[in-house]
Amino acid sequence: MQYLISVIHDRGDDATSEEHAAIDVFNDRLQAEGHWVFAGGLGVPDNATVIDNRGEGAVITDGPFLESKEFVIGFWIIEAPELDVALKLAADGSKACNRKVEVRPFLEA
């Protein structure tokens, strides 16, 4: 089963060089253990664009979908046989990046 691990940014500073190094080690581990699917960092919400095309035409709005002190700054998509494994990996990822994380399973098609 695949899981999304969202990294929650809730502080004013960027990741330190030590945090980047710890994330690299964690990424290498995910790959070596066969859990890695994809990962990436995201820009800050101020650089976001929201598009709503539910009406007559697309409405494009600069800025975040919602204003919040916390936002998703990065993510991992992992493969894990069960939720307990995903939660353990997420705890290790949280330690590596020194941020809170949220774990959500992908729906099975």
N, C-alpha and C positions, 0 to 999 in steps of 0.2 A: 504494500500500500504506500502511496505517496502522501507526504505531509509538507505543508508550508510552515516554515519557521520565520516569522516576521520579527525584525529587530526594531525595537521601540526606542527612539531617541527622545530623551527627556531632560537634557542638559544643554548648556550654552556652548560647550566646547566640542571640537572635533576629536576624532579618535587619535590617540597618541601613537607614536612609532612602536611602542611596546604592544599596544592593542592590535595594531596592524600585523605585527609579527605573530602574536598569539592566534589571530584569525587565520593567517597563512598556515600555521601548524594544524589548526583544527580542520581547515579545508583539505590539507594533505591527508589527514586521518580519515575524513569522510570518503575521500577517493580510494584510499588503500583498503578500507573495510567494505567497499561496495555500496555505500549509502548515498553517494553524491549523484545528484541529477543535474542541478543548476544552482547558481548563486549569483547575487549581484548587489551592488550598492545603488542607492537612489539619490537624486538631487533633493535639495530642500524644497518644501512645499511652495515657497514663493516662486519657484521656477515652473510650477505645474500649470497645466491648461485643462480646463474642464469643458467637455463637449456634450451637449444634450440635444440629441436629434430625435426626440420623441414627438415633436409637434410638426408644424408645417415646414420648418427648416432648421438646420443645425444652429444652435446658440453656442458660441464659443466665448468662454470667460477666462481671463488670466487669473492665476492665483489658485490657491488650494480649494478643494471641495468643501472643506470646513476648517474653521480656525480652531487650533488646539495647541496646548503647550507640548503635547506628545505627538509624534508622528513616526511613520515607518521610514527608516533610513536605509534599510537593506533587508535581504531575505536569503534563505536557503530553501531549496526544494530537495527533499531527501526521500529515499526509499527505506522503509523499515517494515519488518514483518508484523509488528503490532505497536499499539500506542505506547506501551511502557518503554519500548526501545526508543521511539521517537522522543518521548519526554526526557529520557536520559541524555540523548544526543543534544536536545535543546538546552538542557541544563549546562552541558559542557560548552555549547555555543555561547550561552549567556555569559559564562565565566570568561571565555576567550575574548569576546568583544566588550565586556564590561557594561552591558546594557540589559534591560529586560527584553524578553522575547515572548511571543505568542505562538502557540502551536495549533494548527488547524488541519484536519484531514481533507484531502481532495475527495469529492464525491465519486463513487464508482459509476462508470457509465453502464 
